[in-house]
Amino acid sequence: METKTYYFHPGKASVKQGYLMEDDNQEVVYEANVLKQPLFGAADVEFINHITGRSEVHKVGHTVTSETSGILGGFTFTKSHFKFDNEKIWDYLHERGIRIESGIQRGRLGMAYDVTLKGDKIAEIVTSSGKGSSFVLTSRFALEVTTSEEFIDWAFLVAYSIAKTEQTFYS
C-alpha cells in the first residue's frame, strides 16, 4: 500500500470556511465545502474525494471548547469538539475504530498525530514544515497528511477535525 504526503489547509477565498487537501503538484485531491451555514444549528458540508469522485454531505455543528484546570492549577486541559451528523466528532471516529495518538514532533516544532483504524496505522498527520502551496506557508491550520488512497477519507476527516477544534492532545 503506497503512501503519499498531502497538504491540508483552509480554502483560500471562501467566506464560508472550507478546507482543501492538495498533492505535491498543488492539485486538490480532497475538500470540504460549506453549502449552507445557518445562524443556528449545523451546517451542510460537502466532503469531496477528487480521487474517487465520491461526494457526501454531512451536518457539521459549531465547535464547542472547554478548559479545565488541574488540581494544583499548573495545567490546563482543553477539550474541543463539534457535532458530525448529530454525534460528537471524537465519539463518531472512536465508534468506527479510529484512534488518534498525539505528541510533540521529534526534530521540529509542532504536533504529530498517528491515526489507526482498528489497531492498524492508516495515517500520520503533522503540523506543516512549510512545504506545499504558498497558502499553506501562512496558514495556522496547515497539516501534512501521509496516507494511502485507501484511507484518504478517514485521514481527511481526522485532519479536518484537528483543524476545526482547539484540542491539542488526543488519545
Stockholm file with secondary structure:
# STOCKHOLM 1.0

chainA/1-171         METKTYYFHPGKASVKQGYLMEDDNQEVVYEANVLKQPLFGAADVEFINHITGRSEVHKVGHTVTSETSGILGGFTFTKSHFKFDNEKIWDYLHERGIRIESGIQRGRLGMAYDVTLKGDKIAEIVTSSGKGSSFVLTSRFALEVTTSEEFIDWAFLVAYSIAKTEQTFYS
#=GR chainA/1-171 SS CCCEEEEEEECSSCSSCCEEEECTTCCEEEEEEEEECCSSSCEEEEEEETTTTEEEEEEECCCEEEEEECTTSSCEEEEEECEETTEEHHHHHHHTTEEEEEEECSSSSSEEEEEEETTEEEEEEEECCSCSCHHHHHCTTCEEEEECGGGHHHHHHHHHHHHHSCCCCCC
#=GC SS_cons         CCCEEEEEEECSSCSSCCEEEECTTCCEEEEEEEEECCSSSCEEEEEEETTTTEEEEEEECCCEEEEEECTTSSCEEEEEECEETTEEHHHHHHHTTEEEEEEECSSSSSEEEEEEETTEEEEEEEECCSCSCHHHHHCTTCEEEEECGGGHHHHHHHHHHHHHSCCCCCC
//
